Amino acid sequence: MEVEEILICPLLTEKTSMLQAGVSGYRKYSFRVDVRANKFEILYAVRKLFNVEPLSCNIVSVKSKKKRNLPISKKSFQRGHGKTAPWKKAIVTLPKGQSIEALESLNVNET
C-alpha cells in the first residue's frame, strides 16, 4: 500500500480541534485511514508526509450503521434498507513542540 493511500483525509470536528490545541502539551491529530492499514503503516505515512516524529497511534474501527426507510426511487412509495460503509479512524500523538502546519491552518474553531 502506498503512503498516499493510507491517510484518506483529516477529521476536522470540534472535538478533534480541541485535541489539536494540545491542552497537555501533546498534540493529537485525527485521520480517516484505509481499513486495511495498521498502526505501523499509519505512523510511517505521517512521518513521511508531514516530516514529524509521531509518538503513538490509536485506532478506532467505526462499524457500519443500518439505515432504514430510504426511498428506492423518487416516484415509488416503496422503502428500502441499507447501511453505511465501515471505516477506520486513527488518532496520532505528536511530542511537545511539534505540529502539522498543513492541518493547523484548516482548524475551524480558532475563535
C-alpha positions as a LaTeX table, in Angstrom:
\begin{tabular}{lrrr}
\hline
Residue & $x$ (\AA) & $y$ (\AA) & $z$ (\AA) \\
\hline
Met1 & 0.00 & 0.00 & 0.00 \\
Glu2 & 1.36 & 3.44 & $-0.94$ \\
Val3 & 1.84 & 6.19 & 1.65 \\
Glu4 & $-0.70$ & 8.44 & $-0.07$ \\
Glu5 & $-3.35$ & 5.69 & 0.05 \\
Ile6 & $-3.12$ & 5.14 & 3.80 \\
Leu7 & $-4.27$ & 8.59 & 5.01 \\
Ile8 & $-7.56$ & 9.42 & 3.32 \\
Cys9 & $-8.43$ & 12.76 & 4.94 \\
Pro10 & $-8.07$ & 14.61 & 8.24 \\
Leu11 & $-11.08$ & 14.70 & 10.56 \\
Leu12 & $-11.99$ & 18.29 & 11.41 \\
Thr13 & $-14.59$ & 18.41 & 14.16 \\
Glu14 & $-14.92$ & 20.39 & 17.36 \\
Lys15 & $-13.57$ & 17.51 & 19.42 \\
Thr16 & $-10.55$ & 16.93 & 17.17 \\
Ser17 & $-9.72$ & 20.64 & 17.11 \\
Met18 & $-9.58$ & 20.58 & 20.92 \\
Leu19 & $-7.17$ & 17.63 & 20.71 \\
Gln20 & $-5.03$ & 19.60 & 18.23 \\
Ala21 & $-4.80$ & 22.51 & 20.65 \\
Gly22 & $-2.74$ & 20.29 & 22.93 \\
Val23 & $-4.02$ & 21.07 & 26.43 \\
Ser24 & $-1.49$ & 18.67 & 27.98 \\
Gly25 & 1.28 & 19.78 & 25.63 \\
Tyr26 & 0.86 & 16.80 & 23.31 \\
Arg27 & $-0.86$ & 17.43 & 20.01 \\
Lys28 & $-3.24$ & 14.77 & 18.69 \\
Tyr29 & $-4.41$ & 14.68 & 15.09 \\
Ser30 & $-7.25$ & 12.52 & 13.76 \\
Phe31 & $-7.34$ & 10.99 & 10.29 \\
Arg32 & $-9.69$ & 8.80 & 8.32 \\
Val33 & $-7.48$ & 5.93 & 7.15 \\
Asp34 & $-7.72$ & 2.90 & 4.90 \\
Val35 & $-9.45$ & $-0.03$ & 6.59 \\
Arg36 & $-6.51$ & $-2.32$ & 5.77 \\
Ala37 & $-3.88$ & $-0.08$ & 7.40 \\
Asn38 & $-2.28$ & $-0.92$ & 10.75 \\
Lys39 & $-0.57$ & 1.30 & 13.34 \\
Phe40 & 2.91 & 0.93 & 11.92 \\
Glu41 & 1.82 & 1.87 & 8.40 \\
Ile42 & $-0.07$ & 4.91 & 9.72 \\
Leu43 & 2.92 & 6.10 & 11.76 \\
Tyr44 & 5.18 & 5.65 & 8.71 \\
Ala45 & 2.77 & 7.60 & 6.48 \\
Val46 & 2.52 & 10.52 & 8.94 \\
Arg47 & 6.33 & 10.56 & 9.30 \\
Lys48 & 6.87 & 10.66 & 5.52 \\
Leu49 & 4.06 & 13.05 & 4.52 \\
Phe50 & 4.37 & 15.68 & 7.27 \\
Asn51 & 8.05 & 15.37 & 8.34 \\
Val52 & 7.24 & 14.90 & 12.03 \\
Glu53 & 8.15 & 12.15 & 14.50 \\
Pro54 & 4.89 & 10.73 & 15.96 \\
Leu55 & 4.90 & 9.14 & 19.40 \\
Ser56 & 1.91 & 6.82 & 19.18 \\
Cys57 & $-1.19$ & 5.93 & 17.21 \\
Asn58 & $-4.61$ & 4.82 & 18.44 \\
Ile59 & $-7.02$ & 3.17 & 16.00 \\
Val60 & $-10.82$ & 3.05 & 16.17 \\
Ser61 & $-12.79$ & 0.85 & 13.79 \\
Val62 & $-16.14$ & 2.53 & 13.15 \\
Lys63 & $-18.79$ & $-0.06$ & 12.37 \\
Ser64 & $-21.41$ & 0.36 & 9.69 \\
Lys65 & $-24.84$ & 1.59 & 10.73 \\
Lys66 & $-28.17$ & 0.39 & 9.44 \\
Lys67 & $-30.23$ & 2.92 & 7.54 \\
Arg68 & $-33.95$ & 2.33 & 7.10 \\
Asn69 & $-36.72$ & 3.96 & 5.12 \\
Leu70 & $-34.51$ & 5.06 & 2.29 \\
Pro71 & $-36.62$ & 5.67 & $-0.81$ \\
Ile72 & $-35.78$ & 3.30 & $-3.65$ \\
Ser73 & $-36.70$ & 5.90 & $-6.27$ \\
Lys74 & $-38.38$ & 9.30 & $-6.36$ \\
Lys75 & $-41.56$ & 8.01 & $-7.97$ \\
Ser76 & $-42.17$ & 4.92 & $-5.84$ \\
Phe77 & $-43.58$ & 4.68 & $-2.36$ \\
Gln78 & $-41.53$ & 1.62 & $-1.53$ \\
Arg79 & $-38.89$ & 1.95 & 1.12 \\
Gly80 & $-35.64$ & 0.08 & 1.26 \\
His81 & $-32.97$ & $-0.88$ & 3.74 \\
Gly82 & $-29.29$ & $-0.13$ & 3.55 \\
Lys83 & $-26.20$ & 0.56 & 5.61 \\
Thr84 & $-23.26$ & 2.91 & 5.71 \\
Ala85 & $-19.75$ & 1.72 & 4.92 \\
Pro86 & $-17.44$ & 0.75 & 7.80 \\
Trp87 & $-14.34$ & 2.94 & 8.17 \\
Lys88 & $-11.28$ & 3.36 & 10.37 \\
Lys89 & $-10.12$ & 6.37 & 12.37 \\
Ala90 & $-6.56$ & 6.95 & 13.61 \\
Ile91 & $-5.52$ & 9.37 & 16.36 \\
Val92 & $-1.82$ & 10.22 & 16.06 \\
Thr93 & 0.03 & 11.78 & 19.03 \\
Leu94 & 2.96 & 14.12 & 18.40 \\
Pro95 & 5.57 & 15.12 & 21.00 \\
Lys96 & 5.64 & 18.52 & 22.66 \\
Gly97 & 6.80 & 21.28 & 20.35 \\
Gln98 & 5.87 & 19.53 & 17.08 \\
Ser99 & 2.79 & 20.17 & 14.98 \\
Ile100 & 1.47 & 19.60 & 11.48 \\
Glu101 & 1.39 & 23.04 & 9.87 \\
Ala102 & $-0.86$ & 21.99 & 6.98 \\
Leu103 & $-3.62$ & 20.97 & 9.40 \\
Glu104 & $-3.19$ & 23.92 & 11.76 \\
Ser105 & $-4.36$ & 26.28 & 9.01 \\
Leu106 & $-7.50$ & 24.16 & 8.49 \\
Asn107 & $-8.56$ & 24.37 & 12.14 \\
Val108 & $-12.17$ & 25.61 & 12.14 \\
Asn109 & $-12.56$ & 26.59 & 15.81 \\
Glu110 & $-9.97$ & 29.32 & 16.27 \\
Thr111 & $-12.06$ & 31.98 & 17.98 \\
\hline
\end{tabular}
